[in-house]
Each structure stands twice: as C-alpha cells, then as structure tokens.
Amino acid sequence: MDSLHAIGFYVSATLSMGGALLVALLPWRQWRGLAVGLAGLGLAGILASLSAGFAAIAVLVCYAAMALLLAGPRYRVIELPVLTIWRQLGAVGAAALFAVLAFAAFHGDFAHAKYFGGAFGSAATGRFLLDHDVLATEAVGVLILFALVGAAAGFARERGR
C-alpha cells in the first residue's frame, strides 16, 4: 500500500471512528444524525481505498438515509425496559468482540492484492477479506447476526407475539 492510499485509509478510519463516538456521546438527535453521516463518509472512504466502489456508494446511500431519519422531526425514541443482567451480558459480549477485532488488527498486515473487478471490485474485496482477515470478517458476521436476531426479537415484542 503506497503512502497516499495509507493516508486516505487512516483519515477515513478516523472519520468513521470519530463519527461513531459522536453518535454515542452527543445529546441532540440532529447532531447525532450528522455524526451518522460522518461515520458513513469514513466507511465509504475505507471501502474506496480497498477498490470497492459499489460498496462505497451503497454505504453512502444507506448512511445518508439513516442520518436523515435520525435527524428528522418524525423520529421517536422507544425505550424498552431491560434487566441489568442483559445489559451486563451485552457489554461483556461487546468487549469480547472488541478484543477479537483488536487481536485481528494488531496481528494483521497490509497485503498487496490484485483486484480484477475494476473500479467496482466488491467481489475482489470479499476475497481479500476472506484471504487475509478471516477472524475479523467472522467477528463482523457474528455482530451482524446478533443485530438481526435482536431486531427480530424487538419487533416480535413490539407486535405482542
């Protein structure tokens, strides 16, 4: 990875992490909406530096829609009562996932790969992630699975099933 790509990658990663922290810490939902957009811009930059143009465009569209929904006037917060034990288990699970991702990040290395997909090489990016960062890819997959199961459980609880 040459220096220009490395600078772009690290700037995009900083934008993404900074936006995520701002989403968690800002008190007003309008500002949190802007922070979601900032995190999406950083993630799109990361994907663009990996030659995944189509995925970067999809991320920009999705995160822009989320930012508009969050900052819009029709957004309402629904707080469900959750037992303390579930919150603690969720925090322990998040810490374990963070540890796995940190282990993968510190034991990984930049690899030189050839992308045959052109400017929109999403398939090549997927092969690259599975070739070099299997542990991190699996951790993200587990995180997505838990998010989908949690969303389904929340939806079923809301509908009274």
N, C-alpha and C positions, 0 to 999 in steps of 0.2 A: 504494500500500500504506500503510495507516494505521499509526500508531506501535505499536498493540497487536499487529497482525499481524507487524510488523517485529521487535518484541521476541521474540515467540513463535518466529519463524523463526530468529533468531540464537541463542536459547537452545537450540533443537532442533539446530541445526547444531553448536553447541559440544558438546552431549551426544554427538552422533554421532561427531564427530572425536575427542573425548576417549575414548570407548569404543573406537574403532578403534586409537588409540595404546596404550591399556591392553592390548588384545588382543595387540599386537605386543611389548609390553615386560614384561608380568607373567610371573613364573616358574612359578606354580602354575596348573594347568588349571582348578581350581574358580574361582579369581579371574578367569581368562580367560573362563570361562562367564558370569560376572556381567557382565564387560565387553562381551561379545557382546550380552547383553540390554540393556545401557545404550545401545550403538550402535543397536540396533533401535528402542529407545524414541525416540531422537533422530531417526532416519529416519522413523518414523511421525509424529512431530510436524511434520517438514518437509512430509510429504505432506498432513497435516491442514491445515496453513496454506495449502496450494495447493488446498484443497477437494476432495481426492482421498480421501474417507473409506474407500471399499472397499479401495483400495491400502494405506492406513494399517493397516487391520485385517489384511490379508494379510501385511504386513511384521511386525506384532506377533506373529502366529501363527508365522510361519516363523522369526523370530529367537528366539522363546521355545523352539521345538523345538531349534534349533541350540544354544542355551545349555544346555538340559537334556542334550543329547547330549555336549557338550564337558565339562560338569561331572560327568557320570555316572560310575559305577565301571567300566563296561564299555568306556570309551574307551581305545584303544590307538594309539600313535604308530608309524607305519611310515615309516622314513627310507630313501629310495632314493638310491643314490649318483649324484650329478650332477656332471658335469665343470665345472671352474671357468669355462670359456668360456660355458657355457649360463647359469650364474648371472650372469655379467657382462652377457650379452646381455639377460637378463631385467631386470636393474637399469637398463640403458640404455633398454629399452622402457618400463619404469615411469616413468622420468624424462621421457621424451618424452610419455607420456600425461599426466603431471602438468603439463607445460608447456602442452599443448593445453588442458587444463581450466582452468589459471590464466589463460591468454590469454582464454578464453571468459568466465571470471568477471569479469575486470577490464575487459573491453570490452563487457560486457552492461549492462543497465539494468533496473530494475524496470518492468514494463509493467502497465498496467491492462487486465485482460481480463474479459470477461463469461463466466461459466460457466453453461451451460444444462442441466447434468446434475444439478442439485440437490445434496444433501449428498454423494452418492457420484458425483462428476463425474470419473471416471477418463478418459473419452474427451476431455473438455474439457482436462484436464491434459496429455494427449498432444498435442492440437492446440496448446496453449500452448507446450509444449517444442519442437515442430517449427516453430512460427512464429517464436520469439524466440531459441532456444538450439540451433540445428541442429548447430553444431560440437561442443558439449558432449554432445548426445544421440548423435551419431555416435561420439564417443570412448567413451562408456559402452557403446554397442553393440559396438564393436570389443573392448573389455575383456571383455564377456560372451562374445563369440565365442572369444577366446583361452582364457578359463577353461574353456569347454565342450570345446574341442579338447584342452587339457591334461588335463582329467579323462578324456576318452575314451582318450587315449594312455596315461595312468597305469593305467586299467582294463584296457586291452589288454595292457600289460606285465605286470600282476599275474596275468592269466589265462594268460600264456605264449604269446600269439599273435604 
